[in-house]
Amino acid sequence: TDRHFGTHFFDASNGGSPLLWQHLFWFFGHPEVYIMVLPGFGIISEVLPVFARKPIFGYKAVAAATVLIAFLGLLVWAHHMFATPSPTYVLIFFMLGSFLIAVPTGVKIFNWVATLWRGTIEFKTALLFCVGFIGTFLIGGITGVFLAVFPVDWQLTDTYFVVAHLHYVLMGGAVFGVFAGIYYWFPKITGRLLSEGLGKLSFWLMLVGFHVTFLIQHSLGLDGMPRRIYEYADVGHLELYNLISTVGSFVLALGVLVTAINVVRSVKHGPIAGPDPWKGNTLEWFTTSPPPVNNFDVVPRVRSVEPMKDIRRQVERQMGATDELAQPVPESAVRT
């Protein structure tokens, strides 16, 4: 567009700045990453308490951390541009901002782990993907702190280390979260349960395949292998590590295929789910699976952030009172 209309904003030969184009691109491109990750955060915060059978630890802290991540994500775009000719004070500002964003992220991870601590855990497939999400995203966050140090980034930029970091953040933060959501909400959407056996097989194939593919790429990047190439010098371990990474990618793809088969098979032949197969906490589990057009035949009453748990407790109290009334009166309690 710049060339077509002759504006030359980014054309250095006509007084423009290619660096301006990079700033504009990454001002969009970096928040986009957090936009992709934040839904996964929400899914994890929803699914974990259900299968841990306890409320999420530090609900307000988790919510505040989400808002802070969204805000700080708008301020650190230029850490993608450490290799460009920028003033030192600019590099320091974006380095410190990138460090700072690790704080609310750490708060969320701590609270998720604390939610599982001493919970009555049910290891359903959705929970397994949540646990895989936490571990994988944690590794991506740690490598992100490395890359936020601009002298380190100067050495590692455009290497496989960056490729590995990107995939640990996006695969851990987006894909594993989405798969947790698929296995959690599929019964509500279709009225049928996915196979837990196939689901767990898919999880382990994806987890192992992912780490075999990308964990070794950190070492490739540290050894100087650049990204975006299709051939490289015949240097012993580089060839071996790339082969291992390729094998891992096929294992990962097989895991995704297992879930695809599971979904297609379960749409017609999966067990009937019922309205609330997981004993969930939120209102979608108050209605049938799948929901009717009007969603609710009876308007539910919301008293807390876990309305379904409140409704179940109320029903249990009412049933308990009914059972007490139905008990026969003991003879010793009858006065003559």
C-alpha positions as a Markdown table, in Angstrom:
| # | Residue | x | y | z |
|---|---|---|---|---|
| 1 | Thr | 0.0 | 0.0 | 0.0 |
| 2 | Asp | 2.9 | 2.3 | 0.9 |
| 3 | Arg | 4.4 | 1.8 | -2.5 |
| 4 | His | 1.1 | 1.8 | -4.4 |
| 5 | Phe | 0.0 | 5.2 | -3.1 |
| 6 | Gly | 3.5 | 6.6 | -3.1 |
| 7 | Thr | 3.4 | 7.7 | 0.6 |
| 8 | His | 6.9 | 6.3 | 1.3 |
| 9 | Phe | 6.4 | 6.0 | 5.0 |
| 10 | Phe | 8.6 | 2.9 | 5.1 |
| 11 | Asp | 10.9 | 3.6 | 2.1 |
| 12 | Ala | 14.3 | 4.7 | 3.3 |
| 13 | Ser | 15.4 | 5.9 | -0.1 |
| 14 | Asn | 12.6 | 8.5 | 0.1 |
| 15 | Gly | 13.0 | 9.6 | 3.7 |
| 16 | Gly | 10.8 | 6.9 | 5.2 |
| 17 | Ser | 11.7 | 4.4 | 7.9 |
| 18 | Pro | 11.5 | 0.6 | 7.6 |
| 19 | Leu | 11.9 | 0.6 | 11.4 |
| 20 | Leu | 8.5 | 2.3 | 11.7 |
| 21 | Trp | 6.9 | -0.6 | 9.8 |
| 22 | Gln | 8.4 | -3.0 | 12.3 |
| 23 | His | 7.0 | -1.0 | 15.2 |
| 24 | Leu | 3.5 | -0.9 | 13.6 |
| 25 | Phe | 3.6 | -4.6 | 12.8 |
| 26 | Trp | 4.7 | -5.7 | 16.3 |
| 27 | Phe | 2.4 | -3.3 | 18.1 |
| 28 | Phe | -0.3 | -5.4 | 16.5 |
| 29 | Gly | 1.6 | -8.7 | 16.4 |
| 30 | His | 2.6 | -9.0 | 20.1 |
| 31 | Pro | -0.8 | -8.3 | 21.7 |
| 32 | Glu | -2.2 | -10.8 | 19.2 |
| 33 | Val | -0.2 | -13.5 | 20.9 |
| 34 | Tyr | -1.9 | -12.7 | 24.3 |
| 35 | Ile | -5.3 | -12.6 | 22.6 |
| 36 | Met | -4.6 | -16.2 | 21.5 |
| 37 | Val | -3.4 | -17.2 | 25.0 |
| 38 | Leu | -6.0 | -15.5 | 27.2 |
| 39 | Pro | -8.9 | -17.8 | 26.2 |
| 40 | Gly | -6.8 | -20.8 | 27.2 |
| 41 | Phe | -6.2 | -19.1 | 30.6 |
| 42 | Gly | -10.0 | -18.8 | 31.0 |
| 43 | Ile | -10.5 | -22.4 | 30.1 |
| 44 | Ile | -7.9 | -23.6 | 32.6 |
| 45 | Ser | -9.4 | -21.5 | 35.3 |
| 46 | Glu | -12.8 | -23.0 | 34.6 |
| 47 | Val | -11.9 | -26.7 | 34.2 |
| 48 | Leu | -9.3 | -27.1 | 37.0 |
| 49 | Pro | -11.7 | -26.4 | 39.9 |
| 50 | Val | -14.3 | -28.8 | 38.6 |
| 51 | Phe | -11.9 | -31.8 | 38.5 |
| 52 | Ala | -10.1 | -30.7 | 41.7 |
| 53 | Arg | -13.5 | -30.5 | 43.5 |
| 54 | Lys | -12.5 | -27.2 | 45.2 |
| 55 | Pro | -12.9 | -23.5 | 44.3 |
| 56 | Ile | -10.1 | -21.9 | 42.3 |
| 57 | Phe | -7.4 | -20.6 | 44.7 |
| 58 | Gly | -7.3 | -16.8 | 44.8 |
| 59 | Tyr | -10.1 | -16.0 | 42.4 |
| 60 | Lys | -9.6 | -12.2 | 42.6 |
| 61 | Ala | -5.8 | -12.6 | 42.1 |
| 62 | Val | -6.4 | -14.7 | 39.0 |
| 63 | Ala | -8.9 | -12.2 | 37.6 |
| 64 | Ala | -6.6 | -9.2 | 38.3 |
| 65 | Ala | -3.6 | -11.0 | 36.8 |
| 66 | Thr | -5.6 | -11.6 | 33.6 |
| 67 | Val | -6.3 | -7.9 | 33.3 |
| 68 | Leu | -2.7 | -6.9 | 34.1 |
| 69 | Ile | -1.4 | -9.4 | 31.4 |
| 70 | Ala | -3.8 | -7.8 | 28.9 |
| 71 | Phe | -2.5 | -4.3 | 29.8 |
| 72 | Leu | 1.2 | -5.1 | 29.9 |
| 73 | Gly | 0.9 | -7.1 | 26.6 |
| 74 | Leu | 0.3 | -3.7 | 24.9 |
| 75 | Leu | 3.5 | -2.2 | 26.2 |
| 76 | Val | 6.3 | -4.7 | 25.3 |
| 77 | Trp | 6.0 | -5.2 | 21.5 |
| 78 | Ala | 9.5 | -4.0 | 20.8 |
| 79 | His | 11.2 | -6.9 | 22.6 |
| 80 | His | 10.7 | -8.6 | 19.2 |
| 81 | Met | 13.0 | -5.8 | 17.8 |
| 82 | Phe | 16.1 | -6.0 | 20.0 |
| 83 | Ala | 18.3 | -6.8 | 17.0 |
| 84 | Thr | 17.3 | -3.5 | 15.3 |
| 85 | Pro | 19.3 | -0.3 | 15.8 |
| 86 | Ser | 17.4 | 1.1 | 18.8 |
| 87 | Pro | 18.7 | 3.4 | 21.6 |
| 88 | Thr | 19.9 | 1.6 | 24.8 |
| 89 | Tyr | 17.3 | 3.3 | 27.0 |
| 90 | Val | 14.6 | 1.9 | 24.7 |
| 91 | Leu | 16.0 | -1.6 | 24.9 |
| 92 | Ile | 16.1 | -1.3 | 28.7 |
| 93 | Phe | 12.5 | -0.1 | 28.9 |
| 94 | Phe | 11.2 | -3.0 | 26.9 |
| 95 | Met | 13.5 | -5.5 | 28.7 |
| 96 | Leu | 12.1 | -4.4 | 32.1 |
| 97 | Gly | 8.5 | -4.4 | 30.8 |
| 98 | Ser | 9.0 | -8.0 | 29.5 |
| 99 | Phe | 10.3 | -9.0 | 33.0 |
| 100 | Leu | 7.3 | -7.4 | 34.6 |
| 101 | Ile | 4.8 | -9.3 | 32.6 |
| 102 | Ala | 6.2 | -12.6 | 34.1 |
| 103 | Val | 4.8 | -11.5 | 37.5 |
| 104 | Pro | 1.0 | -11.8 | 36.8 |
| 105 | Thr | 1.7 | -14.9 | 34.7 |
| 106 | Gly | 3.5 | -16.5 | 37.7 |
| 107 | Val | 0.6 | -15.5 | 39.9 |
| 108 | Lys | -1.8 | -17.4 | 37.6 |
| 109 | Ile | 0.4 | -20.5 | 37.5 |
| 110 | Phe | 0.8 | -20.5 | 41.3 |
| 111 | Asn | -2.9 | -20.3 | 41.8 |
| 112 | Trp | -3.7 | -23.1 | 39.3 |
| 113 | Val | -1.2 | -25.4 | 41.1 |
| 114 | Ala | -2.6 | -24.3 | 44.5 |
| 115 | Thr | -6.1 | -25.2 | 43.2 |
| 116 | Leu | -5.0 | -28.8 | 42.6 |
| 117 | Trp | -3.1 | -29.0 | 45.9 |
| 118 | Arg | -5.0 | -31.4 | 48.3 |
| 119 | Gly | -8.0 | -31.4 | 45.9 |
| 120 | Thr | -10.1 | -34.5 | 45.3 |
| 121 | Ile | -8.7 | -34.9 | 41.8 |
| 122 | Glu | -10.4 | -36.8 | 39.0 |
| 123 | Phe | -7.9 | -37.4 | 36.2 |
| 124 | Lys | -10.3 | -36.9 | 33.3 |
| 125 | Thr | -8.8 | -36.1 | 29.9 |
| 126 | Ala | -9.8 | -32.4 | 30.2 |
| 127 | Leu | -7.8 | -32.2 | 33.4 |
| 128 | Leu | -4.8 | -33.9 | 31.8 |
| 129 | Phe | -4.7 | -31.3 | 29.1 |
| 130 | Cys | -4.9 | -28.6 | 31.8 |
| 131 | Val | -1.9 | -30.1 | 33.6 |
| 132 | Gly | 0.0 | -30.3 | 30.3 |
| 133 | Phe | -0.9 | -26.7 | 29.6 |
| 134 | Ile | 0.6 | -25.5 | 32.9 |
| 135 | Gly | 3.9 | -27.4 | 32.6 |
| 136 | Thr | 4.4 | -26.5 | 28.9 |
| 137 | Phe | 3.5 | -22.9 | 29.3 |
| 138 | Leu | 5.8 | -22.6 | 32.3 |
| 139 | Ile | 8.7 | -23.7 | 30.2 |
| 140 | Gly | 7.8 | -21.2 | 27.5 |
| 141 | Gly | 7.6 | -18.4 | 30.1 |
| 142 | Ile | 11.0 | -19.3 | 31.5 |
| 143 | Thr | 12.6 | -19.2 | 28.1 |
| 144 | Gly | 10.8 | -15.9 | 27.5 |
| 145 | Val | 12.6 | -14.4 | 30.5 |
| 146 | Phe | 15.9 | -15.4 | 28.9 |
| 147 | Leu | 15.0 | -13.8 | 25.6 |
| 148 | Ala | 13.8 | -10.6 | 27.4 |
| 149 | Val | 17.5 | -9.9 | 28.3 |
| 150 | Phe | 18.5 | -8.0 | 25.1 |
| 151 | Pro | 22.2 | -9.1 | 25.1 |
| 152 | Val | 21.0 | -12.7 | 25.2 |
| 153 | Asp | 18.5 | -12.0 | 22.5 |
| 154 | Trp | 21.2 | -10.6 | 20.3 |
| 155 | Gln | 22.8 | -14.0 | 20.3 |
| 156 | Leu | 19.6 | -16.1 | 20.0 |
| 157 | Thr | 17.4 | -14.0 | 17.7 |
| 158 | Asp | 16.4 | -15.8 | 14.5 |
| 159 | Thr | 17.6 | -19.2 | 15.9 |
| 160 | Tyr | 15.7 | -22.3 | 16.7 |
| 161 | Phe | 15.7 | -21.2 | 20.4 |
| 162 | Val | 13.1 | -18.6 | 19.4 |
| 163 | Val | 11.1 | -21.2 | 17.5 |
| 164 | Ala | 11.0 | -23.4 | 20.5 |
| 165 | His | 10.0 | -20.5 | 22.8 |
| 166 | Leu | 7.2 | -19.5 | 20.5 |
| 167 | His | 5.7 | -23.0 | 20.3 |
| 168 | Tyr | 6.0 | -23.6 | 24.0 |
| 169 | Val | 4.0 | -20.4 | 24.6 |
| 170 | Leu | 1.4 | -20.9 | 21.9 |
| 171 | Met | 1.1 | -24.7 | 22.0 |
| 172 | Gly | 1.1 | -24.7 | 25.8 |
| 173 | Gly | -1.0 | -21.5 | 26.1 |
| 174 | Ala | -3.5 | -22.0 | 23.3 |
| 175 | Val | -3.6 | -25.5 | 21.9 |
| 176 | Phe | -3.6 | -27.5 | 25.1 |
| 177 | Gly | -6.1 | -25.1 | 26.6 |
| 178 | Val | -8.4 | -25.5 | 23.6 |
| 179 | Phe | -8.2 | -29.3 | 23.7 |
| 180 | Ala | -9.1 | -29.2 | 27.4 |
| 181 | Gly | -12.1 | -27.2 | 26.4 |
| 182 | Ile | -13.1 | -29.6 | 23.7 |
| 183 | Tyr | -13.1 | -32.6 | 26.1 |
| 184 | Tyr | -14.9 | -30.5 | 28.8 |
| 185 | Trp | -17.7 | -28.9 | 26.7 |
| 186 | Phe | -18.2 | -31.5 | 24.0 |
| 187 | Pro | -20.9 | -33.3 | 26.0 |
| 188 | Lys | -22.8 | -30.0 | 26.5 |
| 189 | Ile | -22.6 | -29.2 | 22.8 |
| 190 | Thr | -23.5 | -32.6 | 21.4 |
| 191 | Gly | -25.1 | -34.5 | 24.3 |
| 192 | Arg | -22.6 | -37.3 | 24.0 |
| 193 | Leu | -19.3 | -38.0 | 25.9 |
| 194 | Leu | -16.0 | -38.4 | 24.2 |
| 195 | Ser | -14.1 | -41.6 | 24.8 |
| 196 | Glu | -11.8 | -41.2 | 27.8 |
| 197 | Gly | -9.5 | -44.0 | 26.5 |
| 198 | Leu | -9.0 | -42.3 | 23.2 |
| 199 | Gly | -8.7 | -38.9 | 24.9 |
| 200 | Lys | -6.0 | -40.0 | 27.2 |
| 201 | Leu | -4.1 | -41.7 | 24.4 |
| 202 | Ser | -4.4 | -38.4 | 22.4 |
| 203 | Phe | -3.1 | -36.4 | 25.3 |
| 204 | Trp | 0.0 | -38.5 | 25.9 |
| 205 | Leu | 0.8 | -38.7 | 22.2 |
| 206 | Met | 0.5 | -34.9 | 21.9 |
| 207 | Leu | 2.5 | -34.2 | 25.1 |
| 208 | Val | 5.3 | -36.6 | 24.3 |
| 209 | Gly | 5.3 | -35.6 | 20.6 |
| 210 | Phe | 5.3 | -31.9 | 21.4 |
| 211 | His | 8.3 | -32.1 | 23.8 |
| 212 | Val | 10.3 | -34.4 | 21.6 |
| 213 | Thr | 9.7 | -31.9 | 18.7 |
| 214 | Phe | 10.5 | -28.6 | 20.4 |
| 215 | Leu | 12.5 | -29.2 | 23.6 |
| 216 | Ile | 15.5 | -30.2 | 21.6 |
| 217 | Gln | 15.2 | -27.1 | 19.5 |
| 218 | His | 16.4 | -25.1 | 22.4 |
| 219 | Ser | 19.7 | -26.9 | 22.1 |
| 220 | Leu | 19.7 | -26.4 | 18.3 |
| 221 | Gly | 19.3 | -22.7 | 18.8 |
| 222 | Leu | 22.0 | -22.4 | 21.4 |
| 223 | Asp | 24.3 | -24.2 | 19.0 |
| 224 | Gly | 23.5 | -21.4 | 16.4 |
| 225 | Met | 21.2 | -23.1 | 14.0 |
| 226 | Pro | 19.1 | -20.4 | 12.3 |
| 227 | Arg | 15.4 | -20.6 | 11.6 |
| 228 | Arg | 13.7 | -20.4 | 8.2 |
| 229 | Ile | 16.2 | -22.7 | 6.4 |
| 230 | Tyr | 15.5 | -26.0 | 4.7 |
| 231 | Glu | 19.1 | -27.3 | 4.5 |
| 232 | Tyr | 22.2 | -27.0 | 6.7 |
| 233 | Ala | 25.8 | -28.1 | 7.0 |
| 234 | Asp | 26.3 | -31.8 | 7.8 |
| 235 | Val | 27.3 | -31.2 | 11.4 |
| 236 | Gly | 26.7 | -34.5 | 13.3 |
| 237 | His | 24.5 | -33.6 | 16.1 |
| 238 | Leu | 22.5 | -30.9 | 14.2 |
| 239 | Glu | 21.3 | -33.5 | 11.7 |
| 240 | Leu | 20.5 | -36.0 | 14.5 |
| 241 | Tyr | 18.6 | -33.4 | 16.6 |
| 242 | Asn | 16.5 | -32.3 | 13.5 |
| 243 | Leu | 15.7 | -35.9 | 12.8 |
| 244 | Ile | 14.5 | -36.4 | 16.4 |
| 245 | Ser | 12.4 | -33.2 | 16.1 |
| 246 | Thr | 10.8 | -34.4 | 12.9 |
| 247 | Val | 9.9 | -37.8 | 14.4 |
| 248 | Gly | 8.3 | -35.9 | 17.4 |
| 249 | Ser | 6.2 | -33.8 | 15.0 |
| 250 | Phe | 4.7 | -37.0 | 13.5 |
| 251 | Val | 3.9 | -38.3 | 17.0 |
| 252 | Leu | 2.2 | -34.9 | 17.8 |
| 253 | Ala | 0.2 | -35.0 | 14.6 |
| 254 | Leu | -0.9 | -38.6 | 15.5 |
| 255 | Gly | -2.2 | -37.4 | 18.8 |
| 256 | Val | -4.3 | -34.7 | 17.1 |
| 257 | Leu | -5.6 | -37.3 | 14.7 |
| 258 | Val | -6.7 | -39.5 | 17.6 |
| 259 | Thr | -8.8 | -36.6 | 19.0 |
| 260 | Ala | -10.3 | -35.9 | 15.5 |
| 261 | Ile | -11.3 | -39.6 | 15.3 |
| 262 | Asn | -12.7 | -39.5 | 18.8 |
| 263 | Val | -14.8 | -36.5 | 17.9 |
| 264 | Val | -16.2 | -38.0 | 14.7 |
| 265 | Arg | -16.9 | -41.3 | 16.4 |
| 266 | Ser | -18.5 | -39.8 | 19.5 |
| 267 | Val | -20.9 | -37.5 | 17.7 |
| 268 | Lys | -23.0 | -40.5 | 16.7 |
| 269 | His | -21.9 | -43.3 | 19.0 |
| 270 | Gly | -20.6 | -41.7 | 22.2 |
| 271 | Pro | -22.4 | -42.5 | 25.5 |
| 272 | Ile | -25.3 | -40.2 | 26.4 |
| 273 | Ala | -23.9 | -37.4 | 28.6 |
| 274 | Gly | -26.8 | -36.2 | 30.6 |
| 275 | Pro | -27.2 | -32.5 | 31.7 |
| 276 | Asp | -24.2 | -32.4 | 34.1 |
| 277 | Pro | -21.7 | -35.2 | 33.6 |
| 278 | Trp | -18.8 | -33.4 | 35.3 |
| 279 | Lys | -20.7 | -31.8 | 38.2 |
| 280 | Gly | -19.7 | -28.4 | 36.8 |
| 281 | Asn | -19.8 | -25.1 | 38.6 |
| 282 | Thr | -21.4 | -22.8 | 36.0 |
| 283 | Leu | -24.8 | -22.3 | 34.5 |
| 284 | Glu | -24.5 | -24.2 | 31.2 |
| 285 | Trp | -24.7 | -27.4 | 33.3 |
| 286 | Phe | -28.1 | -26.4 | 34.6 |
| 287 | Thr | -29.8 | -27.2 | 31.3 |
| 288 | Thr | -30.0 | -30.2 | 29.0 |
| 289 | Ser | -27.2 | -31.4 | 26.7 |
| 290 | Pro | -27.4 | -30.0 | 24.1 |
| 291 | Pro | -29.3 | -27.0 | 25.4 |
| 292 | Pro | -32.8 | -26.1 | 24.0 |
| 293 | Val | -33.3 | -23.0 | 22.0 |
| 294 | Asn | -34.5 | -21.1 | 25.0 |
| 295 | Asn | -31.5 | -22.4 | 27.1 |
| 296 | Phe | -33.4 | -22.7 | 30.4 |
| 297 | Asp | -36.9 | -24.0 | 31.1 |
| 298 | Val | -36.5 | -22.6 | 34.7 |
| 299 | Val | -34.5 | -19.4 | 35.3 |
| 300 | Pro | -31.7 | -20.3 | 37.6 |
| 301 | Arg | -30.9 | -18.2 | 40.7 |
| 302 | Val | -27.3 | -17.0 | 40.9 |
| 303 | Arg | -25.9 | -16.4 | 44.3 |
| 304 | Ser | -22.1 | -16.8 | 43.8 |
| 305 | Val | -19.5 | -17.4 | 41.1 |
| 306 | Glu | -20.3 | -21.2 | 41.3 |
| 307 | Pro | -24.1 | -21.2 | 40.9 |
| 308 | Met | -24.4 | -24.9 | 40.0 |
| 309 | Lys | -22.6 | -25.9 | 43.2 |
| 310 | Asp | -25.1 | -23.7 | 45.1 |
| 311 | Ile | -28.1 | -25.3 | 43.3 |
| 312 | Arg | -26.8 | -28.9 | 44.0 |
| 313 | Arg | -26.4 | -28.1 | 47.7 |
| 314 | Gln | -29.9 | -26.7 | 47.9 |
| 315 | Val | -31.3 | -29.8 | 46.2 |
| 316 | Glu | -29.3 | -32.0 | 48.6 |
| 317 | Arg | -30.7 | -30.1 | 51.6 |
| 318 | Gln | -34.2 | -30.5 | 50.3 |
| 319 | Met | -33.8 | -34.2 | 49.6 |
| 320 | Gly | -32.3 | -34.6 | 53.1 |
| 321 | Ala | -35.2 | -32.9 | 54.7 |
| 322 | Thr | -37.6 | -35.1 | 52.7 |
| 323 | Asp | -35.8 | -38.2 | 53.8 |
| 324 | Glu | -36.1 | -37.2 | 57.4 |
| 325 | Leu | -39.8 | -36.7 | 57.1 |
| 326 | Ala | -40.1 | -40.1 | 55.4 |
| 327 | Gln | -38.4 | -42.0 | 58.3 |
| 328 | Pro | -40.7 | -44.1 | 60.6 |
| 329 | Val | -41.1 | -42.7 | 64.1 |
| 330 | Pro | -39.3 | -45.0 | 66.6 |
| 331 | Glu | -41.5 | -46.7 | 69.2 |
| 332 | Ser | -39.5 | -45.2 | 72.0 |
| 333 | Ala | -40.4 | -41.7 | 70.8 |
| 334 | Val | -44.2 | -42.5 | 71.0 |
| 335 | Arg | -45.7 | -41.4 | 74.3 |
| 336 | Thr | -48.4 | -43.6 | 75.7 |
